[in-house]
Amino acid sequence: MTQAPSLRRQLALTLSLAVIAVWLLVIGITAFAVREEMDEVFDSAQRALAGRILSLSMAELSGGLVAVPVAPHRTYLNYVVRGADGRIMLQSQDGVEALFPGGPIDGFRDTDDQRIFSLTAQGITVEIAEPLAERGEAVRQTIAALMFPVFLLVPLSVAAVVITVRRALRPVDRLRSEVEARDGADLRPVTVQGLPQELAVIATEVNAMLGRLTRTLEAERAFTSNSAHELRTPIAASLAQTQLLILEAPPGPLSDRAQIIEGELRRLARLAEKLLQLARAEGGGSLQVQNMTPFVQAVVDDFWRGSLADRLQLTVPPDPVVALIDPDALAILMRNLIENADRHGAPGGKIMVALHEGGRLTVVNEGPVVAPAALARLTRRFQRGTASVSGAGLGLSIASTIAQAGGGALELFSPARGRNQGFEVEFRPATR
C-alpha cells in the first residue's frame, strides 16, 4: 500500500508557499502603486518646472532678469523655450531640438524614450522632456529597496511556519508514540488530557474501541478458562471409567475400542489443560525482578523425574541470573517448550535447556530442519510442524503469548544455531 505523504511536510510546504505567494502579491501591488505614485510626482514636478521656466523666460526676455551662466552638468530634465514663430529662444544645455519632435501641444505626450510636457502663455511655449528610462530606473531602485527586506523576511517567515507546524503537531507525535508503544497485551486507554480538540475526539474513539476490544477478549478468556475448567471433571471421570472398562473387558474388539477411547480422552485432557494455560497466558501476570535459576531448575527437575530423565540436559551459569519475570508464567512457558521439543524432536534425541546471562533461555532439540514457511507460522494457534505428530498445536502459541504479555520475545531457529539440523527456541524476558 502506498504511504501517504507526511502531514507535517504537507502543512509546512503549503503554508510556506502561501507565505511566499502573499509576499510576491504584496510586492506586485506595491510596485504598481509605487509606479503610479512616482508618475504623479514626476508629472507634477514637470508641470511645476514648466510654469517656473515660463515665468522666468518671460521676465528674462523683457529684460527684468540677467541670465547667470551655469557650469556644464548632467541634466535629467531638458527644456526649450520657443517664441510665437516657433524659433527656440532658450534651451537647457542638453535641450537639443531632436528631443521634441512635432509641434508643441499643451499637456503631456510620450515619445519612444521621452515624456514631454508643454505649456504656452503670451505666445511663448515651454517644453520639458524627461527620459522614460530615468523614471524606470527610479521605479526599479525603489522596488529593489523594497525587495531587500523581503528576501530576509521570506526565509524567516518560512522558518516560523515550519517551527509553528512542528509545535502544533507535537500532540500528534505524542499520541502516535503512545499508540505505537502498545502491543496486543496492553489495551489501556490512551491519554486524552492535553490533546487539541480534534485529536481528543480521535483519542476518545480509540479508547472506546480499546474498551470494546478489552471486553471481548476478557469474555473469550473467561469462556476458554471456564470451559476448560468445567471439562476437566467430566473428562477425568470418563477417563477413569474407560480405564475400568479396559481392566474388566476381555481381550478383543471391545478392549481395543476402550483403549482408543482412553487415548482420545487423554488427548482431550491435555487440550483442556492447554486451554487453561492459554487463558492464563493471555491474562498476563505480575512481573518481578527475580533470580531465574531456581525456577528453571525446578521445572527441569519435574521432567527429570519423568520420562525425560536421560534425555534432558540443563546448563545454567554459576552466578544468579536476575530478570523481570512472572515465575508461574515462566514455568508454563518452559513446560510447553520442553514438551514441544520432546513431541516434535527426533525419537530418543537430546533436549538441551540453557539459561544464559541476561535471562535468555534456549531450548534445543535434535531432529529434521523445519522449512522457513512452516517456521513462520508455528507460534500461531493450532499449528503443528509435523501433521503425523499428536498434539493440540498450542504449545509454542502459549509460550509466545506469555513472552509478549511480559514484554519479552520468543524467536525460533531451524536449524539450531551452530548446527546443521534441529530446532531451537529462544526466550528473552523483558528488560528492566
N, C-alpha and C positions, 0 to 999 in steps of 0.2 A: 504494500500500500504506500502511495506517495505521501511523504510527510509534508504537512502544510508549513509555509514559512513562519518564522518567528514573529510573534505578536509584537515583541519589543522592537524588533528591526523594522517591521511594517509601520508602527507608530512613529518611531524616530525618523524614518525616511520620509513618510508622508508629511509630518509636521515640519521637518527641515525644508522640504521642497515648498511647502506652503509659505514658510517664512521668507525664503528666497524670492518666491513669486511676488509676495506682498512688497518686499523691498524694491524689486525691479519695477513693479507697477507704480510705487511711490516716486521712484526716480524718474520714470517716464512722465508722470503727471507734473512733477516738479520741473523737469526740463521744458515741457510745453509751456508751463506758466512763466518760467524764467524768460523764455524766448519772447513771449508776448509782452511781458513787462519791460524787457530791455528794448524791444522795438518801440514801445511807447515812450520810454525815456529818451532814446536816441532821436526819435522823431520830434519830441518836444524840444530837445536841445537844438536840433537843426532849425526848427521854426523860430526859436528864440534868437539864435545866432543870426538867422537871415534878417530878422527885424532890426537887430542891433547894427549889422553891417549896412543895411539900407539907410538907417538914420545917420550913421557916421559918414557914409558916402555922400549923402546929400549935403551934409554940413561941410565936408571937405571940398566938394565941388563948388560950393558957394563961397569958399574962402574962409570959412569960420574955423577950420582946423588945419593944423600943419601935420603932414604925414611924417611919421618917425620911422626911419629905416630899421628893419628887424634882421638880425643875423640869420643866415640860412639854417633851416632845421626841418625835420620830418613832420609833415602835417597829415592828420587823419581826415580833416575836412578841407576841401578845396572849394573856392568860390570865384565867381566872376561877376562884375557889375557892368551892365550894358545900358547904353543910352537909349533914347527913343528910336534911334535909327538902327539899333542892334549892334552897334560898334562897342567893343569891350573897352570900358573906361578904366576899370580897376580889376585886379585879379590877385589871388594868392600866389606864392612863389611856385607852387605846382599846379596852379589852376589853368592848365592848357585847355584850349577850346575843344579838343577832341573828347574831353570827358563829358561834354554837354551837347550831344547830338540833337539835331532838330531845333525847332524854335522853342523859346521859353513858354511853358504852360504853368500857370499858377497852381500850386499844390505839389503833391508828391507824385513821382513816377519812378519806375525802375528800369534800368538798362541791364545788360548782361552782367555787369560787375559793379554797378553804382546804384545808390539810391539818391535821387535828386529832389530838392525842394526849391521851388521858385516863388518869389514874392515881388510884386510890381507896385510902385507908388510914384505918382507925378512923372510918369514916363521913364522912370529908372527901374530896372529889373535886376534883382539879386538872385543868382542861382548857386546853391550849395550842394556839393556832391560828397557823399560818404561811401567808401568802398564796402561792398557787401561782405567781403572776406574779413574785414575788421570786425563787423558785427558777429559773424560766425565764430571768429576766434574768441571774442569776448564771451559768447554763449558757451563755447566748448570749455574755456577755462573755468567758467562758473560751475558747469556741470562736473568738471573734474574735481573742483574743490569740494563739491557735494559728495562725489563718489568716494573720496579718500576715507572719510569716517565710515562709510558704508562697508568698505572692504574689511574694516575691523569689526564692525557691528554684526555682519552676517555670520562669520565664524563663531563669535561669542553667542549669537542667538542660537545657532545650531548646537553648540556645546550645552547651552542652557536647556534646549529641548531634549537632548539625549539624557542629561542628568535628571531632568524632571520626569521623563518617561521611566527611567530606571528606578527612581524613588517611588513613583506611582505604582510600579509593578512589583515592588518588593512583597506585598501581601500575596500576590500570585505565586511568586517563588516559594514563599514560606508554606503556603497551602500545598503546592506541588511536592515540596520536600517532605512534608508530613505524610502525605498520601503515599509517596514513593517509598518511604521507610517502612511502611506496613507490609506484612505478609498475610497469608491466609489464616494465621492463628491470632492475629491482632485485629480485632474488629471494634476497638474502642472508637467513640465518636471523635471526629477531628475538631480542632479548636475553631470556634466561631467568633469568639471575642476578639475585637481589634481589627476585624476584616471590614473592608468597604461594603456598602450595602449590596452592590452587585455580586460580590464574591460571597457575602454572608448567605445569600439566597441559595447559591450553589452548594456551599458547605452544609447548610441545613438539610438540603435534599440528599446529599451524600450521607449524612448522619441517619436520615430516615431510612435510606436503603441499607446501611450497615445494621440498623436495628432490626429490619425485617430479615436480613440475612442471618443475624445472630439468633433470632428466634427460630428460624428454620433449621439452622444447624443444631441448636440445642434440642429441638424436637426430634431430629434424626438421631442424635446421640442418645437421648433418653429412650427412644424406641429401640435402638440397637442394644443398649445396655439392659433394658428391662426384658426385651425379648430373649436375649441370650441367657440372662439370669433365670427367667422363668422356664426356659427349656432345659436347664441343667438337671433339675429334679426328675422330670419325666424321662429324660434320656438316660440318667443313671438308673432309674427303676427298670426301664426297658432293657438296658444292658444286663442288669442283674438277673432278670427273668430269662433272658436269652442264654446267659451262661448256665443257669439251672437247667434249661431245656437241653443244652448241649450235653450236660452231665447225665441227664435222665434218658435222653433219646438213644435208641440202639444205633449202631453204625449203619449208615445207609443214606439215602437221599434226604431224609428229614434232618439228620445231624449235619449234613453238608450245607443245607439251606440255613440252618441255625447259625453255623459258623460264618456264612456270608452275611447274615443279618448282624452278627456281632461285629464284624469288620466295619459295616456301614454305620452302626451306632457309635463305634469308637471314632470314626471319621467325623460324624455329626457332633460328638462331644468336643473334639478338637476344634471344629469350626465355631461352636458356641464359645469356647474359651478364647479363640482368636477375636471374635466379635467383641467380647468383653474387653480384651486388651486394646482393640482399635478404639472403642469408646473412651477408654482410659487415656489413650494417647492423644485423641482429639480434644479431650477436655483440658489438657495442659497439666501442669503440676507446680510445685513450689521449688524454685531453683535456689540452691545454696552453695557457697564455696566450701567444698569438702575434699578430702583425700579419696580418690577413686580406687586406690589399690585394694582395700578390704572388700569393697562391693564387687569388684571384678573377681577377686579370689573366691568369694562366697558363691557366686553363680557358677564358676567353673568347678568348684567342689561338688555342687549338686550333680553336675554331669559326670564327674569322675566316679561318683557312687552308683552311676547307672551303666548304660551300655557303652559309653564313650571313654571308659577308664584307660584303655590302651591306645586310643587314637587322638585324644585331645591334649594339646600341648599349650602351656601358658608361659609367657615371658613378661616380666614386669621389671621396671627399673628399681635399683636398690633404694633410691630416695622416694619420699612420698610424691605422688602426682596430684597436685591440687588443681581443681577445675570447678566451674559453675555447673552443677548438675542437680537433678532430682533422682535420688537413689532408687526409688521404686520404678520410675520410668527407665532408668539405666538398666535395671535388672530385666525388664520386659524387652528392651531393645537387644540386650546381649543374648537372651534366650532365643529370640527369633532369629538372630544372625547365626547362632550355633546350630539350631535346628535346621535352618535353611542349608547351611554348609553340610550337615550330616545327610539330609534328604537328597540334595542335588549333587553332592560330590561323588568322586569315584568310590565304589564299594570297598570298604576297608581302608580307604585313604586317610592320610593325616589331616587334622584340622588344627591350625595354628592360630592361637589368640595371643595378641601382643599389645601391651599398654606402653605408650611412648610418652616422653616428656611433653608437657603442654596439654595432656589429656587426650591425645589421639589414640583411638582404639582400632585395631585392624583384626579382621578375621579372614583367614586364607584357607581354602580347601583345594585339594587336588581334583583334577577332572578335566574334561574337554573344554576348549575355548568357546565362550558364548559369542555369537555374532553381534556386531555393533548395533544392528537394528533391534535385536531382541534385548540387548543390554539396556537400551534407552527406555524401554517400557517396563522393566522388571519392578520398578517401585510403584507401578500402578496397581490398583486393587484387582485381585483375582487373575493375576498374570503369573504364569509359570514358565521357567526356562525350558523344561522338557515335559511334553504332554504326557509321557508314559509314567512320570513320577507322581505319586499321590501327594495331595496337599491342597490347601484352600487357596493358595496364591495370595496370601495376606501377609506373610512374614516380613518381606522387605518393605511392603507398603506401611506396615505398622512401625517398623524401625525408622523409615523416612519421616513419617508423621511425628514421631517422638522427637527426632532430631530437629525438625523445623519448628515444632512447638516450643522447644527450649532455646531457640535462637542458634542452633548448631547446623551441621550439614552432614549429609551422607553421600558418599561417592563410591561408584562401582568401577572395577577394573577387571578386564579379562582379555588376555591372560594376566595373571597376577604380576605385579611389578617385580622385575628381576627374574621372571620365569618365562618359559615358553608355553605354559599351559596353566590351567587352574583358574580360580575365581577369587577376587579379593574385594572386601568391603571395608571402607574406612569411615569411621565416625569422628567428627570433630565437634567438641562441645562449644557452647557459646563463650565468647571472650568476656573477661571480667571488665 
